[in-house]
Amino acid sequence: MLLFASVTIITFLIMEGVTWCTHKFVMHGFLWYLHEDHHQPRYQTPFEKNDLFFVIFAVPSILLFYYGIRPELNYLFFIGLGILFYGIAYFLVHDVLIHQRFKWFKHTKSRYLLGLRKAHKIHHKKLGKQDGECFGMLFVPFKYYKRPKV
């Protein structure tokens, strides 16, 4: 069971690298047309084309769950679980904390969470797909965690 827990945790951690690469080379690359509206000022619609990436990224996890229980429980299930946990973390950090699509963590004072917000704000300064920075989600450069000097 420790092996399966390790597989889940390692998968979760690897997903940050997968997310960075996907965000930089796919979302800001050949699938920019799905991600572009996410970099534009928000209108009155609750959804954007960018939300389709949640569905796209859920497919591997669902398939891994399916094949991870056939013919009996195996490591594929726990890889799918790591992807699922990362997806939940991504939703909570990106959509809830950073973009405030839900007003759950509105008044945080955590340096880490404020650093995540700041790094993402820097990422969104560029409205186009070129010259972006801060493509990660959970691990961002330490310079964003520093408190401003008063």
N, C-alpha and C positions, 0 to 999 in steps of 0.2 A: 504493500500500500504506500510505503514511503517513496518507492520508485514512481508510482503514478502521480503522487503529489508533486514530486520533483519535475516530472514531465510537464505538468500544468503550470508550475511557476516559471520554468525555463521558457516555455512557449509564450507566456505572458510577457516576459522580458524581451524575447526576440521580436515580439510584435511591435515594439517601439521602433526598431530598425526597419521592419517591414513597412510600418506606417510612414516613417520619414522618407524612405525610397519611393513608396507609392505616391505620397503627397507631392514630392518634388518632380518625379519623372512621369507619372501617369496623370495625376490631377492637374498639374501645371504643364502637362505635355499633351499627349494625344487625346485625353478625355477632358481637356479644358472646357469644352462646351457644356459639360455637366457641372463643373466646379465654378465656372465664371460668375454665376449669379451670387455665389457665396461671398465674392469680393466686391459686390455692389452694395450701395445703400439699401437697407431693408425696407420693403414695402409692406402692405397690409396682409400679405399672404402668410399663413402659418408654415408653409412648406416651400422648399426651393428644390431645383433640380439636383443640387448637391446631395440632398437627402437620399438619393438613389444609391449612393455609395454604401449606406448602411445595409441595404439589401444585397448589393454586390459582395460585400465582405462577409455577410452572414452565410452565404452559400457554402463556402469551404467548411465552416464550422458545422453546419447542418449535415453535410456529407460525411464529415469525420465522426459525428455522433452516430450516424446510421451505420457506417462500416466499423465503428468502434464497439458495437454491441453484437456484431455478427461474426462468427458463430457464437462467440462469447465475449465478455468484456475484455478489451485490449487497450493498448497504449493510444490508439487513434482517438478513442473517446476522450482521453485526457488532453490530447493536443487540441481537440475541438473545444474542450472546456476552457483551456487557456485563452483561446481566441475569443470565446464568449465573454470571459471575465475582462479581457482587454476592451472588448466592444462596450461593455457596461461602463468601464472606467472612462472610455473615450466619450460616451454620451454624457456622463456626469461632469466631466471636466470641460469638454468642448461646448456642448449645447446648454448645459445648465449653468456652470460656473462662468465660463468666458463670455458666451453670447447671450446669457440671461433669457433664453427662450422659456425657461421656467424660473420663477423667482424664489428658488430654494436657498441659495447661498449668497444672498444679496449683500450682506454686511460682513464679509470675512475680513479678518485682520491677519491671517496667516501669511507670512513672508513668501512661503513657497507658492501658495495659491495666487497671491498678488503678482508674483514673478511670472507664473504661467500666463496670467491675463496680459501682463505687459509685453511678454514675448509675442503673444498672438496678435496683440495690437500692432506691434512692429511689422509682423507678417502681413497684416491687412492694410498697411500704409500703401502698398503697391496694389493698384487696381487691376493691373495686367498680369500676365502669366510669367513675364520675365523678371529677372533681378530680385527674386524673393529671398527671404531668409527665415529662419526659425520654422522649419518644416516639421519638427517633432511635436509630441503632444505632452508627454509626462516628464521628459528630460530636456530641459532647455539650458542655454548657457548661464553660468552663475552670475554674470553681470546684470541679469534681470531681477535677481533676488536682493540686490543691494538697496538699502533705503536711501532716499535722497538726503543730501546734507542740508541741514536747516540753517 
